[in-house]
Amino acid sequence: MTTISISHARETLPELGNRAAYGGERFMIERRGKGLCALVPVEDLELLERLEDAMDIKIAEERRDEPTVTLAELKKELGF
């Protein structure tokens, strides 16, 4: 991954966009030496979202059998 300043990214966004989209390059954009955001190919973002969805499903499946409370029970417990 290439690290670039926000000012450089601003000046060269069309080129960086093409390099990410067609060349598969990834860019860390920073301001004052700290990471601010990233420019990545759409495929990378889609993969990240699929991984997050898979993790959410796994957590939901693990918690499926945990005991639950109704809203009325929760309100009573909290004194509402």
C-alpha positions in Angstrom: 0.0 0.0 0.0 1.3 3.4 -0.9 0.9 6.2 1.6 0.2 9.7 0.2 -0.7 13.1 1.6 -4.2 14.5 1.3 -2.9 17.4 -0.7 -1.2 15.0 -3.2 -4.4 12.9 -3.4 -6.4 16.1 -4.1 -4.1 17.0 -6.9 -3.9 13.6 -8.5 -7.3 12.0 -7.7 -8.2 11.0 -11.3 -4.8 9.2 -11.8 -5.1 7.6 -8.3 -8.6 6.5 -9.1 -7.5 4.8 -12.3 -4.6 3.1 -10.6 -6.9 1.7 -7.9 -9.6 0.7 -10.3 -7.5 -0.8 -13.1 -4.2 -1.6 -11.4 -5.5 -2.9 -8.1 -3.4 -0.4 -6.2 -4.3 0.7 -2.7 -3.5 4.1 -1.2 -3.5 5.2 2.4 -4.2 8.9 2.5 -2.9 10.8 5.5 -3.0 14.3 7.0 -0.1 15.5 9.1 1.4 12.0 9.2 -1.8 10.2 10.4 -4.0 7.9 8.4 -7.2 9.6 7.3 -8.8 7.3 4.8 -7.9 4.8 2.0 -8.5 4.6 -1.7 -9.0 1.0 -2.7 -10.4 -1.0 -5.7 -14.2 -1.6 -5.5 -13.5 -5.3 -5.3 -11.6 -4.8 -2.0 -14.5 -2.9 -0.5 -17.0 -5.5 -1.6 -14.8 -8.2 -0.1 -14.6 -6.3 3.2 -18.4 -5.9 3.3 -18.9 -9.6 2.6 -16.5 -10.5 5.5 -18.3 -8.1 7.8 -21.6 -9.7 6.9 -20.2 -13.2 7.5 -19.0 -12.1 10.9 -22.4 -10.6 11.8 -24.1 -13.8 10.8 -21.7 -15.9 12.9 -22.3 -13.7 15.9 -26.1 -13.8 15.5 -26.0 -17.6 15.2 -23.9 -17.9 18.3 -26.3 -15.7 20.2 -29.5 -17.3 18.9 -30.0 -19.5 22.0 -29.1 -16.8 24.6 -32.0 -16.0 26.9 -34.0 -12.9 25.9 -36.2 -10.4 27.7 -39.2 -8.6 26.5 -39.3 -4.8 26.3 -41.8 -4.7 29.2 -39.4 -6.8 31.3 -36.5 -4.6 30.5 -38.4 -1.4 31.3 -39.4 -2.9 34.6 -35.8 -3.9 35.4 -34.6 -0.4 34.6 -37.4 1.3 36.5 -39.3 2.9 33.6 
